[in-house]
């Protein structure tokens, strides 16, 4: 991933059960939390470890690589 690329996450709100696992596992230094107690959506992720996407029990989190 180059400097001009960023990972953005989106959440399928119909599938999300708001279990909080994505927030608990997120290693971001700053709070990376949305108003709905999930990881932030449409906010570039500096770490892009993809753990939240992998651990989501209902596969509600998806990532997209975007040019900055």
C-alpha positions in Angstrom: 0.0 0.0 0.0 1.5 3.3 -1.1 1.3 6.8 0.4 -1.5 7.8 -1.9 -3.8 4.9 -0.8 -6.0 4.6 2.2 -8.2 1.8 3.6 -11.8 2.8 4.3 -14.3 0.6 6.1 -18.0 0.3 5.7 -20.5 -1.6 7.7 -23.6 -3.4 6.6 -26.0 -2.0 9.1 -28.6 -4.6 8.3 -26.1 -7.3 9.4 -24.3 -5.6 12.3 -25.4 -6.8 15.7 -23.4 -4.1 17.5 -21.5 -6.7 19.6 -18.5 -4.3 20.0 -15.9 -6.9 19.0 -14.5 -4.6 16.3 -13.9 -1.8 18.8 -12.4 -4.1 21.4 -9.9 -5.6 18.9 -9.0 -2.3 17.1 -5.3 -1.3 17.8 -5.8 2.3 16.7 -4.1 4.8 19.1 -6.9 7.3 18.8 -10.5 6.2 19.4 -11.7 4.8 16.0 -15.3 4.6 17.0 -18.5 5.7 15.2 -21.6 7.1 16.7 -23.1 3.6 16.6 -20.4 2.0 18.8 -18.6 0.3 15.8 -15.4 1.1 14.1 -15.4 4.4 12.2 -16.7 4.2 8.6 -15.6 6.3 5.7 -12.6 7.4 7.8 -9.1 6.5 6.5 -7.5 3.8 8.7 -3.8 4.5 9.4 -3.1 0.9 10.5 -5.1 -1.1 8.0 -4.5 -4.4 10.0 -7.9 -5.7 8.9 -8.5 -7.5 12.2 -11.9 -6.0 12.6 -13.0 -7.2 9.2 -11.7 -10.7 10.0 -13.1 -11.0 13.5 -16.7 -9.7 12.8 -19.0 -12.6 13.7 -21.6 -11.6 11.1 -19.1 -10.4 8.3 -20.7 -6.9 8.4 -17.4 -5.0 7.9 -15.8 -4.6 4.5 -12.8 -2.6 3.4 -12.1 -0.6 0.3 -8.7 0.6 -0.9 -9.1 4.2 -2.1 -6.7 6.6 -3.6 -6.0 9.6 -1.4 
